[in-house]
């Protein structure tokens, strides 16, 4: 077996990609401040007031368990709390909003205590992820771009 290939073989002789190639496409990254804010959100039981509280709580706990830690300041391509996100859902048009830990609904804000916000947090530019819709269907979320708010970028 050649060691120069990006795959290793397992019992069925079908190739498996190396972990390094999966990390960039399939995982999430969280800064310490996002991790702390997610833990606080779960601890304060804000999720019990959302649609699908069991699913959202489980999904955010999964992200906390599996996310790769990232040092702050966060990379510019990482979706973090407080950044402006440009995204598309299943080939729809360009959409954008401010990702926020605030559970109160505000115009132009994407609360992390929603399926969209919970899916976005920790993703990177050009990353795709499945997103559960309210009607039970699953679409694809694509992060197109991120930008920090001007007051955060100046700090």
HELIX and SHEET records of a PDB file:
HELIX    1   1 UNK A   19  UNK A   26  1                                   8    
HELIX    2   2 UNK A   32  UNK A   43  1                                  12    
HELIX    3   3 UNK A   46  UNK A   49  5                                   4    
HELIX    4   4 UNK A   53  UNK A   66  1                                  14    
HELIX    5   5 UNK A  115  UNK A  120  1                                   6    
HELIX    6   6 UNK A  150  UNK A  154  1                                   5    
SHEET    1   A 2 UNK A   7  UNK A   9  0                                        
SHEET    2   A 2 UNK A  15  UNK A  17 -1                                        
SHEET    1   B 2 UNK A  29  UNK A  31  0                                        
SHEET    2   B 2 UNK A  68  UNK A  70  1                                        
SHEET    1   C 5 UNK A 109  UNK A 111  0                                        
SHEET    2   C 5 UNK A  95  UNK A 100  1                                        
SHEET    3   C 5 UNK A  83  UNK A  89 -1                                        
SHEET    4   C 5 UNK A 138  UNK A 148 -1                                        
SHEET    5   C 5 UNK A 128  UNK A 132 -1                                        
END                                                                             
